[in-house]
């Protein structure tokens, strides 16, 4: 259940940074965890 919570937190951090590479990182992590 912590998967979705963590994903949202990472997504927010990425938005603040605005880095395209950073966005790819969290997506991969979520996919592996799923």
DSSP file (Angstrom, degrees, kcal/mol; ACC not computed):
  #  RESIDUE AA STRUCTURE BP1 BP2  ACC     N-H-->O    O-->H-N    N-H-->O    O-->H-N    TCO  KAPPA ALPHA  PHI   PSI    X-CA   Y-CA   Z-CA
    1    1 A X     >        0   0    0      0, 0.0     4,-0.8     0, 0.0     3,-0.2   0.000 360.0 360.0 360.0 -18.2    0.0    0.0    0.0
    2    2 A X  H  >  +     0   0    0      1,-0.2     4,-2.7     2,-0.2     5,-0.3   0.639 360.0  80.1 -79.5 -12.0    3.0    2.3    0.4
    3    3 A X  H  > S+     0   0    0      2,-0.2     4,-2.4     1,-0.2    -1,-0.2   0.963  95.9  40.3 -58.6 -54.6    3.8    1.9   -3.3
    4    4 A X  H  > S+     0   0    0     -3,-0.2     4,-2.3     1,-0.2    -1,-0.2   0.896 115.6  52.0 -63.2 -40.2    1.1    4.5   -4.4
    5    5 A X  H  X S+     0   0    0     -4,-0.8     4,-1.9     1,-0.2    -1,-0.2   0.940 112.5  44.8 -61.9 -47.2    2.0    6.9   -1.6
    6    6 A X  H  X S+     0   0    0     -4,-2.7     4,-2.6     1,-0.2     5,-0.2   0.896 110.8  54.7 -64.7 -40.0    5.7    6.8   -2.4
    7    7 A X  H  X S+     0   0    0     -4,-2.4     4,-2.6    -5,-0.3    -1,-0.2   0.922 107.3  49.7 -60.6 -44.2    5.0    7.2   -6.1
    8    8 A X  H  X S+     0   0    0     -4,-2.3     4,-2.1     1,-0.2    -1,-0.2   0.916 110.8  50.0 -61.6 -42.7    3.0   10.4   -5.5
    9    9 A X  H  X S+     0   0    0     -4,-1.9     4,-2.0     1,-0.2    -1,-0.2   0.924 112.4  46.8 -63.7 -43.7    5.7   11.8   -3.3
   10   10 A X  H  X S+     0   0    0     -4,-2.6     4,-2.4     1,-0.2    -1,-0.2   0.901 109.2  54.9 -64.0 -40.4    8.4   11.2   -5.9
   11   11 A X  H  X S+     0   0    0     -4,-2.6     4,-2.2     1,-0.2    -1,-0.2   0.902 107.9  49.4 -61.2 -40.7    6.1   12.6   -8.6
   12   12 A X  H  X S+     0   0    0     -4,-2.1     4,-2.0     1,-0.2    -1,-0.2   0.920 110.1  50.6 -64.8 -43.3    5.8   15.9   -6.7
   13   13 A X  H  X S+     0   0    0     -4,-2.0     4,-2.0     1,-0.2    -1,-0.2   0.896 110.2  50.2 -61.9 -40.3    9.6   16.1   -6.2
   14   14 A X  H  X>S+     0   0    0     -4,-2.4     4,-3.8     1,-0.2     5,-0.7   0.913 106.9  54.4 -64.9 -42.3   10.1   15.6   -9.9
   15   15 A X  H  <5S+     0   0    0     -4,-2.2    -1,-0.2     1,-0.2    -2,-0.2   0.899 108.0  49.8 -59.0 -40.8    7.6   18.3  -10.8
   16   16 A X  H  <5S+     0   0    0     -4,-2.0    -1,-0.2     1,-0.2    -2,-0.2   0.909 115.7  42.4 -65.3 -41.6    9.5   20.7   -8.6
   17   17 A X  H  <5S-     0   0    0     -4,-2.0    -2,-0.2    -5,-0.2    -1,-0.2   0.915  91.2-153.5 -72.1 -42.5   12.8   19.8  -10.2
   18   18 A X  T  <5 +     0   0    0     -4,-3.8     2,-0.5     1,-0.3    -3,-0.2   0.793  38.3 150.4  74.5  27.2   11.3   19.8  -13.7
   19   19 A X     >< -     0   0    0     -5,-0.7     4,-1.5     1,-0.1    -1,-0.3  -0.814  43.1-152.6 -97.5 130.5   13.9   17.3  -15.0
   20   20 A X  H  > S+     0   0    0     -2,-0.5     4,-1.4     1,-0.2    -1,-0.1   0.889  98.9  51.6 -66.0 -38.1   12.9   14.9  -17.8
   21   21 A X  H  > S+     0   0    0      1,-0.2     4,-1.7     2,-0.2    -1,-0.2   0.898 106.3  54.7 -65.3 -39.7   15.5   12.3  -16.6
   22   22 A X  H  > S+     0   0    0      1,-0.2     4,-1.6     2,-0.2    -1,-0.2   0.870 104.1  54.7 -62.0 -36.4   14.1   12.5  -13.0
   23   23 A X  H  X S+     0   0    0     -4,-1.5     4,-1.5     1,-0.2    -1,-0.2   0.886 106.4  51.4 -65.5 -38.0   10.6   11.8  -14.3
   24   24 A X  H  X S+     0   0    0     -4,-1.4     4,-2.0     1,-0.2    -1,-0.2   0.859 104.6  58.7 -68.0 -34.7   11.9    8.6  -16.0
   25   25 A X  H  X S+     0   0    0     -4,-1.7     4,-2.1     1,-0.2    -2,-0.2   0.953 106.7  43.6 -61.2 -53.8   13.5    7.4  -12.8
   26   26 A X  H  X S+     0   0    0     -4,-1.6     4,-2.4     1,-0.2    -1,-0.2   0.863 111.5  55.4 -62.2 -36.5   10.3    7.3  -10.6
   27   27 A X  H  X S+     0   0    0     -4,-1.5     4,-2.1     1,-0.2    -1,-0.2   0.921 108.6  47.6 -63.1 -42.9    8.3    5.7  -13.4
   28   28 A X  H  X S+     0   0    0     -4,-2.0     4,-2.4     1,-0.2     5,-0.2   0.913 110.9  51.5 -65.2 -41.9   10.8    2.9  -13.6
   29   29 A X  H  X S+     0   0    0     -4,-2.1     4,-2.3     1,-0.2    -1,-0.2   0.922 110.5  48.2 -61.2 -44.1   10.8    2.4   -9.9
   30   30 A X  H  X S+     0   0    0     -4,-2.4     4,-2.2     1,-0.2    -1,-0.2   0.886 110.7  51.7 -64.8 -37.8    7.1    2.2   -9.8
   31   31 A X  H  < S+     0   0    0     -4,-2.1    -1,-0.2     2,-0.2    -2,-0.2   0.923 110.9  46.9 -66.1 -43.8    7.0   -0.3  -12.6
   32   32 A X  H  < S+     0   0    0     -4,-2.4    -1,-0.2     1,-0.2    -2,-0.2   0.896 113.5  48.8 -65.2 -39.6    9.5   -2.6  -10.9
   33   33 A X  H  <        0   0    0     -4,-2.3    -1,-0.2     1,-0.3    -2,-0.2   0.865 360.0 360.0 -69.6 -34.7    7.6   -2.4   -7.6
   34   34 A X     <        0   0    0     -4,-2.2    -1,-0.3    -5,-0.2    -2,-0.2   0.520 360.0 360.0 -64.7 360.0    4.3   -3.2   -9.3
